[in-house]
Amino acid sequence: MRHRLLRVLLFLVLGAVASYWISTRLHKVEIWLGIGLVWTAFFTYLAICARNELARIAWITLALFILCLSGYETWLWLKNPMLLKVRYEGNFDDIGYFIDHPILGKAPRPGVRAHFRKSVDGTLLYDVVYRIDGNGLRSAPPHDEAGSCVLFFGGSYTFGEGVENEQTLPYRVGELGDGSIQTYNFGFHGYGPHHMLAAVEEGLVDDIVACSPTHIIYQAIPDHVRRTSGRLLSGFHAPRYLLPENGALYKKGFFDDESLLPPGIRGFLNRSLVFRRLTADKSPLNRYDLDRYAAIVARARDIFSAGNDGTSFTVLLWEDGNSKLVREIANRFLGHEIRFYPVEESVGISDRGKYRLSAEDPHPNALAYDRIARFLLDEVIN
């Protein structure tokens, strides 16, 4: 009995080690096929070695369950061929690019150069390096001591996914200002206004910014409403805000505080389409979600305005093909007296083919950021 137990424990350890090795060497569906085959073989072996019928049935059942789960995972990937065609390469895993942050949930590792290369079906979309400074922000251009101090917030549109540091919106604004404008890029992959609010509420902005902010620029996309509601699995470890009926907005930890899974394990499982399907909140956005989103933006504006007399707060609102949701957002911005500009209309970059990275990646390209930077200088900053 003791020997059989030791044998089971040994194979559990071997299975765990093999699964970890597979997860670091393979990609996408290959990971789950590999892990599924390892554990199917493991349980099958235990079934063969079992000395009583009940144990044999239990091990066979587990083997069949894992096999079916792997088959379902494979079917989901094959059903979404574009997911298989997209490939990311670079040093981001080696340098630990994504780290946990006590205020923001996740953030880039300070002081690194992260190389990202994205291709779709063998066609290169971009090959860039994200230079992150000691504060965990994308590097900014040189500046003079006196002049405007502009802080940029938002997600990957603000961070500049798919473009070099010098091509991002914050960098172009600083560069076009000929040294008279100091810029800070607080954007990052998957961020939304809840990250902006947490950063300013909990002192992170004050700790980093070395000038008195004159302008706050927040780039909004329709998907930010889902992010502030916690419906996106990729943004589950993020600041959570609640808006009680007839009450004041308040922060309640992170979306995943009540999760039974540690962030690291949940992050790994999020790579599985089966796990995403089982845990995703697919309920439609409602009035509460929109009210909370607008309240978060308004609260951030009020804090910036109160702490820095005369600070200008401006929202760049992208439609991104979701005109109905954007109209709802715009109406709430108007209700909170939040100044905003519809980007495509105001800047004149509605031609998605010309101002996006590609048909497969809707992020703005360097040309779009340059035009928006010039618009901001003409209409907002100068």
Backbone torsions as a table, in degrees:
resi	resn	phi	psi	omega
1	MET	NA	-43.8	-179.2
2	ARG	-65.0	-40.4	179.5
3	HIS	-65.5	-38.5	179.1
4	ARG	-65.7	-39.7	178.2
5	LEU	-64.4	-42.6	178.0
6	LEU	-62.6	-37.9	179.1
7	ARG	-65.3	-41.4	177.6
8	VAL	-63.0	-45.5	179.6
9	LEU	-62.3	-40.0	178.5
10	LEU	-61.4	-44.0	-179.3
11	PHE	-71.1	-30.0	173.9
12	LEU	-61.9	-44.9	178.9
13	VAL	-64.3	-45.7	179.4
14	LEU	-62.1	-40.1	178.7
15	GLY	-64.7	-40.1	178.9
16	ALA	-66.0	-43.0	179.1
17	VAL	-63.9	-44.6	179.5
18	ALA	-62.9	-39.6	179.5
19	SER	-64.5	-41.4	178.9
20	TYR	-64.2	-43.0	179.9
21	TRP	-61.5	-42.8	179.2
22	ILE	-62.3	-41.5	-177.1
23	SER	-66.1	-23.9	179.9
24	THR	-94.6	-10.1	-175.9
25	ARG	-112.1	-29.3	-175.5
26	LEU	-106.0	177.6	-175.8
27	HIS	-133.7	147.6	170.5
28	LYS	48.8	-124.8	-174.6
29	VAL	-65.1	-26.0	179.6
30	GLU	-60.2	-35.9	179.4
31	ILE	-59.0	-50.8	-173.0
32	TRP	-75.0	-29.8	173.0
33	LEU	-65.4	-45.3	-180.0
34	GLY	-63.1	-48.8	179.8
35	ILE	-63.8	-40.3	179.3
36	GLY	-61.7	-43.2	179.7
37	LEU	-65.9	-39.2	179.1
38	VAL	-59.7	-49.8	-176.0
39	TRP	-75.4	-30.1	174.4
40	THR	-63.5	-44.5	178.1
41	ALA	-64.2	-39.3	-179.7
42	PHE	-61.5	-50.3	-178.8
43	PHE	-70.1	-32.5	176.6
44	THR	-64.1	-42.7	177.9
45	TYR	-61.2	-43.2	179.1
46	LEU	-64.4	-34.9	177.7
47	ALA	-65.1	-40.4	179.2
48	ILE	-64.9	-37.2	-176.9
49	CYS	-83.9	-10.8	-176.4
50	ALA	-64.2	142.1	-176.1
51	ARG	-99.1	-11.9	177.0
52	ASN	-127.8	156.2	-172.1
53	GLU	-63.7	-39.3	-177.1
54	LEU	-63.8	-44.2	178.9
55	ALA	-64.9	-39.8	-179.6
56	ARG	-62.5	-42.5	179.0
57	ILE	-63.9	-40.2	-179.8
58	ALA	-62.6	-46.9	-178.9
59	TRP	-67.2	-38.6	178.1
60	ILE	-65.1	-40.0	178.1
61	THR	-61.2	-44.0	178.6
62	LEU	-64.2	-40.9	179.3
63	ALA	-62.3	-44.2	179.4
64	LEU	-66.7	-37.6	179.2
65	PHE	-62.9	-46.8	179.3
66	ILE	-63.5	-40.5	179.9
67	LEU	-63.2	-43.3	178.7
68	CYS	-66.2	-39.2	179.2
69	LEU	-63.4	-42.2	177.7
70	SER	-64.8	-38.9	178.1
71	GLY	-64.6	-40.6	178.9
72	TYR	-65.8	-41.6	177.1
73	GLU	-59.7	-45.7	179.8
74	THR	-61.9	-41.7	179.8
75	TRP	-62.5	-40.7	179.6
76	LEU	-64.6	-39.4	178.0
77	TRP	-67.2	-42.6	179.7
78	LEU	-67.2	-27.4	178.1
79	LYS	-72.6	-21.0	179.5
80	ASN	-121.2	72.9	-173.0
81	PRO	-59.4	-28.8	-179.4
82	MET	-62.2	-33.7	178.7
83	LEU	-62.9	-33.7	179.1
84	LEU	-76.3	-26.0	-177.0
85	LYS	-79.9	-26.9	-178.2
86	VAL	-79.5	132.0	-179.0
87	ARG	-137.4	132.1	176.3
88	TYR	-110.9	134.2	176.9
89	GLU	-133.9	159.7	178.5
90	GLY	147.4	-165.4	-177.6
91	ASN	-103.6	10.9	-172.5
92	PHE	-61.4	-36.0	177.0
93	ASP	-72.1	-39.8	-177.6
94	ASP	-63.5	-36.8	-177.3
95	ILE	-93.1	-0.5	-178.1
96	GLY	63.0	52.7	-174.3
97	TYR	-57.6	-45.7	179.4
98	PHE	-89.5	124.6	178.9
99	ILE	-128.6	158.8	174.1
100	ASP	-74.9	143.0	-179.2
101	HIS	-128.6	134.1	-175.4
102	PRO	-65.7	-21.2	-178.5
103	ILE	-107.1	-43.8	-172.4
104	LEU	-94.8	-12.5	-178.3
105	GLY	92.9	-62.0	173.9
106	LYS	-137.4	155.1	-177.0
107	ALA	-161.7	166.3	175.3
108	PRO	-77.5	150.3	176.7
109	ARG	-69.0	127.1	-179.6
110	PRO	-63.1	146.4	172.5
111	GLY	71.7	30.1	-179.1
112	VAL	-120.4	163.0	171.1
113	ARG	-116.8	106.0	-175.3
114	ALA	-98.2	120.8	-179.6
115	HIS	-94.2	121.7	178.2
116	PHE	-121.8	129.9	176.3
117	ARG	-128.7	121.1	-178.4
118	LYS	-117.8	132.8	176.5
119	SER	-135.4	153.8	177.6
120	VAL	-126.7	116.5	-179.9
121	ASP	53.7	38.6	177.7
122	GLY	87.1	-8.1	179.4
123	THR	-94.4	124.1	-178.0
124	LEU	-70.6	127.9	175.5
125	LEU	-96.3	-44.8	174.8
126	TYR	-158.7	157.2	178.7
127	ASP	-143.2	96.0	-170.1
128	VAL	-132.7	166.6	175.6
129	VAL	-122.8	125.1	176.3
130	TYR	-93.8	111.5	178.4
131	ARG	-90.5	116.6	-177.8
132	ILE	-106.1	129.1	-177.5
133	ASP	-83.0	-175.1	-176.4
134	GLY	-67.4	-16.4	178.2
135	ASN	-93.8	-0.8	-178.9
136	GLY	84.9	21.7	178.5
137	LEU	-116.8	155.9	173.8
138	ARG	-64.4	140.6	-174.6
139	SER	-57.3	144.6	-178.7
140	ALA	-109.0	160.6	178.8
141	PRO	-75.2	163.7	177.2
142	PRO	-61.7	154.5	-177.3
143	HIS	-150.5	161.9	175.0
144	ASP	-86.6	167.1	179.6
145	GLU	-67.7	-42.8	-178.1
146	ALA	-94.6	152.5	177.8
147	GLY	133.9	-165.3	-178.4
148	SER	-78.3	150.8	177.6
149	CYS	-124.3	109.0	-172.1
150	VAL	-116.3	124.3	178.8
151	LEU	-107.0	131.7	-179.6
152	PHE	-111.2	134.9	179.4
153	PHE	-130.6	159.2	179.6
154	GLY	143.1	-164.7	-178.8
155	GLY	-99.5	-134.1	-176.3
156	SER	-69.1	-23.7	177.1
157	TYR	-65.9	-36.0	177.7
158	THR	-80.1	-43.5	179.3
159	PHE	-59.2	-38.2	-179.9
160	GLY	95.6	51.5	180.0
161	GLU	-64.5	129.2	176.6
162	GLY	90.1	-0.2	177.8
163	VAL	-127.9	160.1	178.5
164	GLU	-72.8	164.3	-178.5
165	ASN	-53.6	-44.4	-176.3
166	GLU	-68.4	-11.8	-177.9
167	GLN	-101.4	-5.2	-178.9
168	THR	-70.7	160.7	179.7
169	LEU	-61.3	-50.3	180.0
170	PRO	-58.7	-41.0	-178.5
171	TYR	-66.1	-43.2	-179.1
172	ARG	-63.9	-37.9	177.4
173	VAL	-61.6	-46.1	178.9
174	GLY	-64.7	-40.1	-178.2
175	GLU	-68.0	-42.5	179.6
176	LEU	-69.3	-19.8	177.3
177	GLY	-79.9	-0.3	177.2
178	ASP	54.4	40.8	175.6
179	GLY	88.3	-5.9	-178.2
180	SER	-88.7	-4.3	-177.6
181	ILE	-124.1	122.0	175.8
182	GLN	-95.7	124.9	-176.0
183	THR	-118.8	150.4	176.2
184	TYR	-130.8	128.4	-178.6
185	ASN	-104.6	98.0	179.9
186	PHE	-91.8	8.6	-179.8
187	GLY	-77.4	158.2	176.0
188	PHE	-163.2	161.6	-179.7
189	HIS	-54.4	127.2	173.9
190	GLY	80.8	0.6	-179.4
191	TYR	-74.9	167.0	176.3
192	GLY	-151.6	-168.9	-178.7
193	PRO	-67.3	-21.2	177.7
194	HIS	-66.8	-29.6	174.2
195	HIS	-70.9	-40.3	176.8
196	MET	-59.4	-47.4	-178.4
197	LEU	-65.1	-43.4	179.0
198	ALA	-62.1	-40.0	-178.0
199	ALA	-64.4	-40.0	-178.5
200	VAL	-83.5	-34.4	179.8
201	GLU	-66.5	-39.0	-172.0
202	GLU	-101.2	16.4	169.2
203	GLY	86.1	1.4	-178.7
204	LEU	-64.8	-40.4	179.3
205	VAL	-62.8	-44.9	179.8
206	ASP	-63.0	-34.8	-179.3
207	ASP	-69.2	-28.9	-174.0
208	ILE	-97.2	-44.1	-171.7
209	VAL	-75.1	127.7	-177.0
210	ALA	-103.5	13.3	178.1
211	CYS	-137.0	168.3	178.7
212	SER	-87.3	113.2	-174.3
213	PRO	-57.4	128.6	174.9
214	THR	-101.9	-27.4	-178.7
215	HIS	-142.1	137.7	172.9
216	ILE	-115.8	125.6	178.7
217	ILE	-118.8	118.9	176.7
218	TYR	-114.9	122.3	176.3
219	GLN	-91.5	118.3	-176.6
220	ALA	-108.5	138.7	171.9
221	ILE	-125.3	155.8	-178.0
222	PRO	-54.4	-33.5	-177.1
223	ASP	-65.2	-16.4	179.8
224	HIS	-63.9	-25.8	177.4
225	VAL	-64.5	-41.8	177.2
226	ARG	-67.2	-37.2	-179.3
227	ARG	-65.0	-42.4	179.8
228	THR	-71.7	-14.2	177.4
229	SER	-92.1	-8.6	179.7
230	GLY	78.6	18.2	-177.3
231	ARG	-82.8	-14.8	-178.3
232	LEU	-94.4	125.8	-178.0
233	LEU	-62.9	-34.3	-178.9
234	SER	-69.1	-19.0	179.4
235	GLY	-112.4	26.1	-174.4
236	PHE	-71.6	-33.7	177.6
237	HIS	-91.6	76.2	-174.2
238	ALA	-147.4	159.6	179.7
239	PRO	-57.7	135.9	-178.1
240	ARG	-111.9	126.4	177.8
241	TYR	-118.7	141.5	178.6
242	LEU	-120.0	148.4	179.6
243	LEU	-126.6	93.8	179.3
244	PRO	-63.7	153.4	177.9
245	GLU	-63.6	125.9	-177.3
246	ASN	57.7	29.4	-179.8
247	GLY	-126.4	-176.6	-178.2
248	ALA	-97.8	143.9	177.5
249	LEU	-60.8	137.9	176.9
250	TYR	-147.2	156.4	-178.1
251	LYS	-91.2	136.5	177.9
252	LYS	-130.2	74.2	175.2
253	GLY	62.4	-138.0	179.3
254	PHE	-118.9	159.7	-178.5
255	PHE	-60.2	-32.1	-175.4
256	ASP	-96.0	14.2	-179.7
257	ASP	-59.8	-32.7	-177.6
258	GLU	-94.2	4.0	178.9
259	SER	-73.9	142.8	177.9
260	LEU	-78.3	-14.8	-177.3
261	LEU	-100.0	134.1	174.3
262	PRO	-60.9	151.7	-177.8
263	PRO	-54.0	-38.7	-178.7
264	GLY	-63.5	-45.4	179.7
265	ILE	-68.2	-40.9	179.6
266	ARG	-65.2	-38.1	177.7
267	GLY	-61.7	-39.5	177.9
268	PHE	-67.4	-44.9	-179.2
269	LEU	-65.6	-25.3	177.8
270	ASN	-64.2	-14.0	176.8
271	ARG	-76.9	-10.3	179.2
272	SER	-93.2	129.1	178.1
273	LEU	-69.0	-30.0	176.5
274	VAL	-65.4	-45.7	179.6
275	PHE	-62.9	-42.6	178.9
276	ARG	-61.4	-42.0	-178.6
277	ARG	-65.6	-36.9	-177.8
278	LEU	-75.3	-29.5	-172.7
279	THR	-108.6	-11.3	-176.2
280	ALA	-68.2	140.2	174.3
281	ASP	-92.9	103.8	-176.0
282	LYS	-97.5	9.7	-180.0
283	SER	-66.0	145.3	-177.8
284	PRO	-68.6	153.9	176.2
285	LEU	-64.5	147.0	-178.7
286	ASN	-127.1	-177.5	-177.1
287	ARG	-61.4	-39.0	179.6
288	TYR	-61.2	-42.5	179.7
289	ASP	-59.9	-43.4	-179.9
290	LEU	-68.8	-40.8	178.8
291	ASP	-63.8	-42.4	179.7
292	ARG	-64.7	-43.8	179.5
293	TYR	-57.2	-50.0	-178.9
294	ALA	-64.7	-36.1	179.4
295	ALA	-66.0	-35.5	177.3
296	ILE	-63.8	-47.0	179.7
297	VAL	-62.8	-44.5	-178.8
298	ALA	-64.2	-39.9	179.5
299	ARG	-64.1	-41.3	177.3
300	ALA	-62.6	-44.0	178.3
301	ARG	-58.8	-44.1	-177.6
302	ASP	-63.9	-38.9	179.9
303	ILE	-67.0	-44.6	178.7
304	PHE	-62.0	-42.1	-177.7
305	SER	-67.8	-38.9	-178.6
306	ALA	-70.2	-37.2	-176.9
307	GLY	-81.7	-19.7	-176.7
308	ASN	-139.4	97.0	-176.0
309	ASP	-58.5	126.0	178.1
310	GLY	91.2	3.0	179.1
311	THR	-67.9	131.4	179.2
312	SER	-91.6	134.0	179.0
313	PHE	-119.2	120.9	-175.7
314	THR	-131.9	137.8	176.4
315	VAL	-109.1	131.0	170.4
316	LEU	-99.8	109.5	-172.7
317	LEU	-100.6	111.6	177.4
318	TRP	-85.6	138.9	177.1
319	GLU	-83.0	-41.3	177.3
320	ASP	51.0	37.8	176.6
321	GLY	74.5	12.6	-178.7
322	ASN	-122.9	66.0	-173.2
323	SER	-63.4	-36.0	-178.6
324	LYS	-63.4	-48.1	179.8
325	LEU	-66.6	-37.9	179.6
326	VAL	-64.2	-36.0	176.3
327	ARG	-62.5	-40.5	177.6
328	GLU	-63.8	-42.4	178.9
329	ILE	-64.0	-45.6	-178.2
330	ALA	-60.4	-41.3	179.4
331	ASN	-61.6	-38.1	179.4
332	ARG	-74.0	-34.6	174.6
333	PHE	-62.0	-42.0	177.9
334	LEU	-62.6	-39.6	178.6
335	GLY	-63.3	-32.8	178.7
336	HIS	-93.0	4.2	-178.7
337	GLU	56.8	43.0	176.8
338	ILE	-92.8	124.5	179.5
339	ARG	-75.7	129.5	179.8
340	PHE	-144.4	157.3	176.0
341	TYR	-126.5	125.2	171.6
342	PRO	-66.8	114.7	-169.4
343	VAL	-60.0	-54.7	-174.9
344	GLU	-58.0	-40.2	-178.1
345	GLU	-77.6	-47.1	-174.4
346	SER	-70.9	-39.9	-177.0
347	VAL	-89.6	-23.3	-179.2
348	GLY	80.1	46.0	180.0
349	ILE	-126.5	46.6	-178.4
350	SER	-78.0	-13.8	179.3
351	ASP	-75.6	96.0	-174.4
352	ARG	-62.6	-34.2	-179.0
353	GLY	-66.0	-31.2	-176.5
354	LYS	-86.9	-30.3	-171.5
355	TYR	-114.4	12.2	176.5
356	ARG	-114.8	161.3	179.6
357	LEU	-59.6	-44.1	179.7
358	SER	-171.6	176.5	176.6
359	ALA	-66.7	-27.1	-178.7
360	GLU	-88.7	-15.1	-178.2
361	ASP	-136.3	108.6	-173.4
362	PRO	-79.4	1.5	179.9
363	HIS	-59.5	145.1	178.2
364	PRO	-61.6	148.7	177.5
365	ASN	-98.9	-176.6	-176.4
366	ALA	-61.8	-36.3	179.4
367	LEU	-63.9	-41.2	178.5
368	ALA	-63.0	-46.2	-178.7
369	TYR	-62.9	-36.9	179.2
370	ASP	-64.7	-41.7	-179.8
371	ARG	-68.3	-39.4	179.0
372	ILE	-66.7	-39.2	179.2
373	ALA	-60.6	-43.9	179.6
374	ARG	-66.5	-36.4	176.3
375	PHE	-62.8	-45.9	179.5
376	LEU	-61.3	-41.9	179.7
377	LEU	-63.3	-39.4	-177.9
378	ASP	-76.5	-40.3	-169.9
379	GLU	-103.3	-21.1	-172.4
380	VAL	-121.8	-50.6	-169.6
381	ILE	-85.0	-48.5	-176.9
382	ASN	-85.5	NA	NA
